[in-house]
Amino acid sequence: MTIDMDKINKVDNRIQEIKKAADEIERECTDIEAVKKNLVRLRASIKMLELNISDVKMVM
């Protein structure tokens, strides 16, 4: 299986955009408890995506 490095970099950029959006949501919704709890879950998922991409980059 061949993985295009350009595609990996695009995905990595998208993940960083999602991370930035999560930070913006946190700043805007600090008083909504359900949003804060879901942001914790979202950040965990973002971290897993970051690790997935970094693993792919390491083997390339």
C-alpha positions in Angstrom: 0.0 0.0 0.0 1.4 3.4 -1.0 0.6 6.4 1.0 0.9 9.9 -0.5 2.9 12.2 1.8 1.0 15.2 0.4 -2.3 13.6 1.5 -0.9 12.9 4.9 0.2 16.5 5.3 -3.2 17.7 4.3 -4.8 15.4 6.9 -2.4 16.7 9.5 -3.3 20.3 8.7 -7.0 19.4 9.0 -6.4 17.8 12.4 -4.7 21.0 13.5 -7.6 23.1 12.3 -10.0 20.9 14.3 -7.8 21.4 17.3 -7.9 25.1 16.9 -11.7 25.0 16.5 -11.9 23.1 19.8 -9.9 25.8 21.5 -12.2 28.5 20.0 -15.3 26.7 21.1 -13.8 26.4 24.6 -13.2 30.1 24.8 -16.8 30.9 23.6 -18.7 28.3 25.7 -16.9 28.2 29.1 -20.2 28.3 30.9 -21.9 25.3 29.3 -21.0 22.2 31.2 -22.0 19.7 28.5 -19.9 21.5 25.9 -16.9 21.4 28.3 -17.3 17.6 28.9 -17.6 17.0 25.1 -14.5 19.1 24.5 -12.6 16.7 26.7 -13.7 13.8 24.6 -13.0 15.7 21.4 -9.5 16.5 22.5 -8.9 12.9 23.3 -10.0 12.0 19.7 -7.8 14.7 18.3 -4.8 13.4 20.2 -5.4 9.9 18.8 -5.6 11.4 15.3 -2.3 13.2 15.9 -0.7 10.0 17.0 -2.0 8.1 14.0 -0.6 10.7 11.6 2.8 10.9 13.4 3.1 7.1 13.3 2.5 7.1 9.5 5.0 9.9 9.1 7.6 7.9 11.1 7.4 4.9 8.8 7.5 6.9 5.6 
